[in-house]
Amino acid sequence: MQITKKDESLKLESFTITIYGEAGAGKTTLGNTAKNAIVFDFDEGHQRSKLSSDVFERVNYKEIATESKLRALLTGYDTIVIDTAGAMIDSIKDY
């Protein structure tokens, strides 16, 4: 077990953030400010964002269901923006 003192820096390799809000609040725009972002657009709404990143348009879960397909899509990206989680879950249900 290791104790990190409050004045020491934490080493973060990755982290996950969930942003929740009403439609039009700026969730996707905020996600697009992240480093090397790609948007997985499950609800065909990326064009409403005030900022843009690369977009995998009209994605459905079947297209990314295998690890090899997903790894190929994510090469060169540091951030994945899922737009929206609800539409992604619906796509998983359909699959």
Protein Blocks (a to p, Z undefined) as FASTA:
>chain_A
ZZddfkbccddfbdcddddddehilmmmmmmmpghiadddfkopmmmpmbdcdddehiaf
klmmpmklmmmmmgoiabdcdddfklmmmmmmmZZ
